[in-house]
Amino acid sequence: MPPKSLSKFINFIFITAFLASTLTGCWNRRELDTLGFVTALGVDRTGEDKIEITVHIAKPFAIARATEGSVSPEKSFWVVSSTGSTAFEAIRNLLLQSPRRPFYAHNRFIVIGEECARTGVKEILDLFARDGEARRLARVEVVKGATAKDFMQQVEFELERLPSEGGQGISRSVQEGLSAEPVDCTLNSFLQWLETEGVEPIAVRIDMVPKNPAAPSNVGHLLREQVKISSKHGGAAVFKGDKLVGWLDEKEMRGVNWVTGKVRSGILVIEQPNEKGKLVSLEILRAKSKLQPEVKNGEVLVTLRIDAEANLGEMQGTLDLVKYPQAWTEMERKMVEAIETEVMAAISKAKELNSDIFGFGAALNRRHPEEWDSLKDRWDLEFPRIDVKLEINAKLRRMGLVTRSSEPR
């Protein structure tokens, strides 16, 4: 073999041997039949200053039988809890009860009990921020007036076998803009709010709703006959730093969304212009907002402009918009008043809780960083005194397929 060809052959052998040494294979493989897929996770603090983790683990065999059309007497998920001095230890202690290793990449919800949220959540969420298996797309939710364990053990949905699927369906409606009242809060957005100056975190508020009080409790039962307790996702849990300080209802939460420009749809109810006691439903089409903070004579002034468009969706009573075109302008005026009422209700509640959930401080920091540097250390004193000036522009676009309401004969 010529020297040149021999040199090429030796180089080929060397490169092949080097590449083969880097192929590690499936040394850390995990087979599907050894994993328990966690679909929802709840966090509480116990009286012994321990952290309690409660998870839903899907039962693939029960789901498969139901999918194939046969009647499965088993619930499609297993509820199991464990405790530890830290969240990591509590999660690892689940291995002492579960025959399959809990796998968290498919977890969709981190549910926090109210008392736990009031003591602070930063240390608990640190695990999920660091761990590569848990995804930051999981939604952060707080249960009002209950523990996460109670929620995980009792709440189900009528149309879904897995509670996580029911919660995911509600979250999907929010993402698609079908409802403007709840907040769409992922773990990633919550952590970003925690780290950003001039804005406080909010999370999804959950209320447990009794459906069939006489039904037997589903705790520990395999057979699901009736849903005893379901849940309502609306409003928000308001934080100051990492501690829960209060709640917003649905209208107050939509007021926050008007301020932050996150209203994409929803129903706005106003009074009918020419008939007292009758109502009109407006379907919000789109909205946008613009914040302009400034400092005048040492006082913070925020000018908020909101532009909103809607369609006439429903009208009670009788009104012919062709004969009375001025009613169109009157409905736009009432739409402005309704938006202003929701915005001011949200601002009033935020000032009461002294939590800048709108990001007024962050907006001031972006536009006037020097003024923010002089105010940020006493923002807790300045925020409740902020003067907010509203400029609202509302437009009605279409009235549907009719020009007047039907009149009874």
C-alpha positions as CSV (number, residue, x, y, z in Angstrom):
1,M,0.0,0.0,0.0
2,P,1.4,3.4,-0.9
3,P,2.5,5.6,2.0
4,K,-0.2,8.2,1.1
5,S,-3.0,5.6,1.1
6,L,-1.7,4.0,4.3
7,S,-1.8,7.4,6.0
8,K,-5.5,7.9,4.9
9,F,-6.4,4.4,6.2
10,I,-4.8,5.1,9.6
11,N,-6.6,8.4,9.9
12,F,-9.9,6.7,9.0
13,I,-9.4,4.0,11.7
14,F,-8.5,6.7,14.3
15,I,-11.5,8.8,13.5
16,T,-13.8,5.8,13.5
17,A,-12.5,4.6,16.9
18,F,-12.8,8.1,18.3
19,L,-16.4,8.5,17.2
20,A,-17.3,5.0,18.4
21,S,-16.0,5.9,21.9
22,T,-18.4,8.9,22.1
23,L,-21.5,6.8,21.3
24,T,-22.8,6.1,24.8
25,G,-26.0,4.4,23.7
26,C,-29.1,4.4,25.9
27,W,-27.4,4.2,29.3
28,N,-30.0,6.4,31.0
29,R,-33.1,5.0,29.2
30,R,-36.4,4.8,31.0
31,E,-38.9,2.3,29.7
32,L,-42.6,3.4,29.5
33,D,-43.8,0.6,31.7
34,T,-41.5,1.8,34.6
35,L,-42.8,5.4,34.6
36,G,-45.9,6.9,36.3
37,F,-47.0,10.0,34.4
38,V,-47.8,12.9,36.7
39,T,-50.5,15.1,35.3
40,A,-51.1,17.5,38.2
41,L,-49.2,18.4,41.4
42,G,-50.3,20.0,44.6
43,V,-48.2,21.6,47.4
44,D,-49.1,22.3,51.0
45,R,-47.3,23.0,54.3
46,T,-48.2,20.7,57.2
47,G,-48.3,21.5,60.9
48,E,-44.9,20.0,61.5
49,D,-43.3,22.5,59.1
50,K,-43.1,19.9,56.5
51,I,-43.9,20.2,52.8
52,E,-46.6,17.9,51.5
53,I,-46.8,17.0,47.8
54,T,-49.9,15.4,46.3
55,V,-49.9,14.2,42.7
56,H,-52.2,12.7,40.1
57,I,-50.6,9.8,38.3
58,A,-52.4,8.6,35.2
59,K,-53.5,4.9,35.0
60,P,-52.9,4.0,31.4
61,F,-54.7,0.6,31.6
62,A,-57.9,2.2,32.9
63,I,-57.7,4.9,30.2
64,A,-57.0,2.3,27.5
65,R,-60.1,0.3,28.5
66,A,-62.3,3.4,28.4
67,T,-60.8,4.3,25.0
68,E,-61.5,0.9,23.6
69,G,-65.2,1.3,24.4
70,S,-65.4,-1.1,27.4
71,V,-66.7,0.1,30.7
72,S,-63.9,0.6,33.2
73,P,-64.9,0.7,36.9
74,E,-61.6,2.3,37.8
75,K,-60.8,6.0,38.0
76,S,-58.3,7.0,35.4
77,F,-55.8,8.5,37.9
78,W,-54.3,7.7,41.2
79,V,-54.0,10.3,44.0
80,V,-51.0,9.9,46.3
81,S,-49.3,12.2,48.8
82,S,-45.9,12.3,50.6
83,T,-44.1,14.7,52.9
84,G,-40.6,15.9,53.4
85,S,-38.5,18.7,54.9
86,T,-38.2,20.2,51.4
87,A,-40.2,19.8,48.2
88,F,-37.5,17.7,46.6
89,E,-37.4,15.3,49.6
90,A,-41.2,15.1,49.5
91,I,-41.2,14.3,45.8
92,R,-38.5,11.7,46.2
93,N,-40.4,10.1,49.1
94,L,-43.2,9.3,46.6
95,L,-40.9,6.4,45.4
96,L,-41.7,4.6,48.7
97,Q,-45.4,4.4,47.7
98,S,-45.4,4.2,43.9
99,P,-44.4,1.0,42.0
100,R,-43.5,3.2,39.1
101,R,-41.2,6.2,39.1
102,P,-43.1,9.5,38.9
103,F,-42.3,11.3,35.7
104,Y,-43.0,15.1,35.7
105,A,-42.5,16.1,32.1
106,H,-46.2,15.9,31.4
107,N,-47.3,17.8,34.6
108,R,-49.7,20.6,33.6
109,F,-50.5,22.2,37.0
110,I,-48.8,23.3,40.2
111,V,-51.7,23.7,42.7
112,I,-50.9,25.6,45.9
113,G,-53.1,25.6,49.0
114,E,-54.1,29.1,50.4
115,E,-52.2,28.8,53.7
116,C,-49.1,27.6,51.9
117,A,-49.3,30.5,49.5
118,R,-49.6,33.0,52.3
119,T,-46.3,31.8,53.9
120,G,-44.4,32.1,50.6
121,V,-43.8,30.0,47.5
122,K,-40.4,31.0,46.3
123,E,-38.6,28.1,48.1
124,I,-41.1,25.6,46.8
125,L,-41.0,26.7,43.2
126,D,-37.2,26.7,43.2
127,L,-37.2,23.0,42.6
128,F,-39.4,23.2,39.5
129,A,-37.3,26.1,38.2
130,R,-34.0,24.0,38.5
131,D,-35.2,20.6,37.5
132,G,-34.8,19.8,33.8
133,E,-37.7,17.2,33.8
134,A,-40.4,19.6,35.0
135,R,-41.5,22.0,32.4
136,R,-42.1,25.7,33.0
137,L,-45.3,25.6,31.0
138,A,-47.1,24.2,34.0
139,R,-49.7,26.6,35.3
140,V,-49.5,28.0,38.8
141,E,-52.9,27.9,40.6
142,V,-53.9,28.8,44.2
143,V,-57.0,27.1,45.9
144,K,-59.1,29.6,47.8
145,G,-60.1,28.5,51.3
146,A,-58.7,25.0,51.0
147,T,-55.6,22.9,50.8
148,A,-54.1,21.6,47.6
149,K,-54.5,18.1,48.9
150,D,-58.3,18.6,49.3
151,F,-58.4,19.9,45.8
152,M,-56.4,17.0,44.3
153,Q,-58.4,14.4,46.2
154,Q,-61.9,15.7,45.5
155,V,-62.1,17.8,42.3
156,E,-63.1,16.2,39.0
157,F,-64.9,17.4,35.8
158,E,-68.0,15.9,34.2
159,L,-66.6,15.8,30.6
160,E,-63.1,14.5,31.3
161,R,-61.8,11.4,32.9
162,L,-58.6,13.1,34.0
163,P,-58.9,16.3,36.1
164,S,-55.8,17.7,34.4
165,E,-57.6,17.4,31.1
166,G,-60.6,19.4,32.5
167,G,-58.2,22.1,33.8
168,Q,-56.4,22.1,30.5
169,G,-59.6,22.7,28.6
170,I,-60.4,25.7,30.7
171,S,-56.9,27.1,30.2
172,R,-57.2,26.5,26.5
173,S,-60.3,28.7,26.4
174,V,-58.4,31.5,28.1
175,Q,-55.5,31.1,25.6
176,E,-57.8,31.2,22.7
177,G,-59.3,34.4,24.0
178,L,-62.8,33.0,24.6
179,S,-62.8,34.4,28.1
180,A,-61.1,37.5,29.5
181,E,-61.7,37.0,33.2
182,P,-59.1,34.4,34.3
183,V,-55.3,34.9,34.2
184,D,-53.1,32.6,32.2
185,C,-50.1,32.1,34.6
186,T,-47.4,29.6,33.8
187,L,-44.5,28.8,36.1
188,N,-42.2,30.7,33.7
189,S,-44.3,33.9,33.8
190,F,-44.6,33.6,37.6
191,L,-40.9,33.3,38.1
192,Q,-40.3,36.2,35.7
193,W,-42.7,38.4,37.7
194,L,-40.8,37.5,40.9
195,E,-37.5,38.6,39.4
196,T,-38.7,41.8,37.7
197,E,-38.6,45.1,39.5
198,G,-41.8,47.1,39.6
199,V,-44.3,44.3,39.1
200,E,-45.9,41.7,41.4
201,P,-47.0,38.1,40.5
202,I,-50.5,36.9,40.1
203,A,-51.7,33.3,39.8
204,V,-54.9,31.5,38.7
205,R,-57.5,31.5,41.4
206,I,-59.4,28.2,42.0
207,D,-62.7,27.9,43.8
208,M,-64.0,24.5,44.8
209,V,-67.7,24.2,43.7
210,P,-70.0,21.5,45.2
211,K,-71.9,19.7,42.4
212,N,-73.6,16.8,44.1
213,P,-73.3,17.3,47.9
214,A,-75.2,14.0,48.6
215,A,-72.8,12.0,46.4
216,P,-70.3,9.8,48.3
217,S,-66.7,11.1,48.5
218,N,-64.5,9.9,45.7
219,V,-61.5,9.7,48.0
220,G,-60.2,6.2,48.0
221,H,-62.9,4.9,45.6
222,L,-62.1,3.2,42.3
223,L,-65.6,3.6,40.9
224,R,-66.6,7.0,39.7
225,E,-70.4,7.4,39.8
226,Q,-70.9,11.1,40.3
227,V,-68.8,14.2,40.5
228,K,-69.2,15.5,44.0
229,I,-67.0,18.6,43.7
230,S,-65.7,20.5,40.6
231,S,-63.8,23.7,40.3
232,K,-64.2,27.2,38.9
233,H,-61.2,29.0,37.4
234,G,-61.7,32.8,37.5
235,G,-60.3,35.9,39.0
236,A,-56.7,35.8,40.4
237,A,-54.6,35.2,43.4
238,V,-52.6,38.4,44.2
239,F,-49.0,38.2,45.6
240,K,-46.7,40.6,47.2
241,G,-43.3,39.2,46.5
242,D,-43.8,35.4,46.9
243,K,-46.6,35.7,49.5
244,L,-50.3,35.6,48.8
245,V,-52.0,38.8,50.0
246,G,-55.5,38.7,48.5
247,W,-57.9,37.8,45.7
248,L,-59.4,39.4,42.6
249,D,-62.9,38.4,41.4
250,E,-63.7,37.9,37.7
251,K,-64.5,41.6,36.9
252,E,-61.5,42.9,38.8
253,M,-59.3,40.4,36.9
254,R,-60.6,41.6,33.6
255,G,-59.9,45.1,34.7
256,V,-56.2,44.0,35.1
257,N,-56.4,42.5,31.6
258,W,-57.7,45.8,30.2
259,V,-54.7,47.6,31.7
260,T,-52.1,45.1,30.5
261,G,-53.7,44.7,27.0
262,K,-54.6,41.0,27.4
263,V,-58.3,41.2,26.7
264,R,-59.0,39.4,23.4
265,S,-62.6,38.4,23.8
266,G,-65.4,38.1,26.4
267,I,-68.9,39.5,27.0
268,L,-69.5,43.0,28.3
269,V,-73.0,43.7,29.6
270,I,-74.4,47.2,29.6
271,E,-77.8,48.8,30.0
272,Q,-80.0,49.2,27.0
273,P,-80.2,52.9,25.9
274,N,-83.9,53.4,25.6
275,E,-85.5,50.8,27.9
276,K,-84.8,50.8,31.6
277,G,-84.1,47.4,33.2
278,K,-83.1,45.8,29.9
279,L,-79.6,44.7,29.1
280,V,-77.3,44.5,26.1
281,S,-74.5,41.9,25.6
282,L,-71.5,43.1,23.7
283,E,-68.9,40.6,22.4
284,I,-65.4,42.0,22.7
285,L,-63.5,41.6,19.5
286,R,-60.1,43.0,20.4
287,A,-58.4,45.5,22.7
288,K,-55.1,47.1,23.2
289,S,-53.6,49.4,25.9
290,K,-50.7,51.8,26.3
291,L,-49.2,52.9,29.6
292,Q,-47.4,56.2,29.9
293,P,-45.9,56.8,33.3
294,E,-44.3,60.0,34.3
295,V,-43.2,61.9,37.4
296,K,-44.5,65.5,38.0
297,N,-43.5,67.4,41.1
298,G,-42.4,64.3,42.8
299,E,-45.8,62.5,42.1
300,V,-46.2,59.5,39.8
301,L,-48.9,60.0,37.1
302,V,-49.9,57.1,34.8
303,T,-51.8,57.8,31.6
304,L,-53.6,54.7,30.4
305,R,-55.1,54.6,26.9
306,I,-57.4,51.7,26.1
307,D,-58.8,51.0,22.6
308,A,-61.6,48.4,22.4
309,E,-63.9,47.0,19.7
310,A,-67.0,44.9,20.1
311,N,-70.0,43.5,18.3
312,L,-73.6,43.7,19.4
313,G,-74.3,40.2,20.4
314,E,-77.7,40.3,22.2
315,M,-80.3,42.8,23.1
316,Q,-83.2,42.6,25.6
317,G,-86.3,44.6,25.0
318,T,-87.2,46.3,21.7
319,L,-84.9,48.8,19.8
320,D,-84.8,49.6,16.1
321,L,-81.2,50.8,15.4
322,V,-82.2,52.1,12.0
323,K,-84.9,54.4,13.4
324,Y,-82.8,55.4,16.4
325,P,-79.1,55.6,15.2
326,Q,-78.2,57.7,18.2
327,A,-78.6,54.6,20.3
328,W,-75.4,53.2,18.7
329,T,-73.4,56.1,20.1
330,E,-75.1,55.7,23.4
331,M,-74.1,52.1,23.6
332,E,-70.5,53.0,22.8
333,R,-70.6,55.5,25.7
334,K,-72.0,52.9,28.1
335,M,-69.2,50.5,26.9
336,V,-66.6,53.1,27.9
337,E,-68.3,53.4,31.3
338,A,-68.3,49.7,31.8
339,I,-64.6,49.4,30.9
340,E,-63.7,52.3,33.2
341,T,-65.7,50.7,36.1
342,E,-63.7,47.4,35.7
343,V,-60.4,49.1,35.4
344,M,-60.9,51.4,38.4
345,A,-62.2,48.4,40.5
346,A,-59.0,46.5,39.7
347,I,-56.8,49.5,40.5
348,S,-58.6,50.1,43.8
349,K,-58.2,46.5,44.9
350,A,-54.5,46.5,43.9
351,K,-53.9,49.7,45.9
352,E,-55.8,48.2,48.8
353,L,-53.5,45.2,48.7
354,N,-50.5,47.4,47.9
355,S,-49.4,45.1,45.1
356,D,-48.4,46.5,41.7
357,I,-49.8,43.7,39.6
358,F,-50.1,46.0,36.6
359,G,-46.4,46.7,36.3
360,F,-46.6,50.4,36.7
361,G,-43.2,50.4,38.3
362,A,-41.7,48.3,35.6
363,A,-43.1,50.7,32.9
364,L,-41.6,53.7,34.8
365,N,-38.3,51.9,35.0
366,R,-38.3,51.4,31.2
367,R,-39.3,54.9,30.3
368,H,-37.6,56.9,33.1
369,P,-34.9,54.8,34.8
370,E,-33.4,57.7,36.7
371,E,-36.7,58.5,38.4
372,W,-37.3,54.8,39.1
373,D,-33.9,54.6,40.9
374,S,-35.0,57.3,43.3
375,L,-38.5,55.7,43.8
376,K,-38.0,51.9,43.9
377,D,-36.9,51.7,47.5
378,R,-40.1,53.4,48.6
379,W,-42.4,52.0,45.9
380,D,-44.6,50.5,48.6
381,L,-45.4,54.0,49.7
382,E,-45.7,55.5,46.3
383,F,-47.9,52.9,44.5
384,P,-51.1,53.5,46.6
385,R,-50.8,57.2,45.8
386,I,-50.4,56.8,42.0
387,D,-52.8,59.0,40.0
388,V,-54.2,57.1,37.0
389,K,-55.7,59.0,34.1
390,L,-57.9,56.9,31.8
391,E,-58.4,57.6,28.1
392,I,-60.8,55.0,26.7
393,N,-62.0,54.7,23.1
394,A,-64.7,52.1,22.4
395,K,-66.2,51.2,19.0
396,L,-69.1,49.0,18.1
397,R,-68.6,47.3,14.7
398,R,-71.5,45.1,13.8
399,M,-75.0,44.3,15.0
400,G,-75.5,40.8,13.6
401,L,-78.1,39.7,11.1
402,V,-80.9,41.9,12.3
403,T,-81.4,45.7,12.7
404,R,-84.0,45.6,15.4
405,S,-85.2,43.2,18.1
406,S,-88.3,41.0,17.5
407,E,-91.6,42.5,18.8
408,P,-94.2,40.3,20.3
409,R,-97.7,40.5,18.6
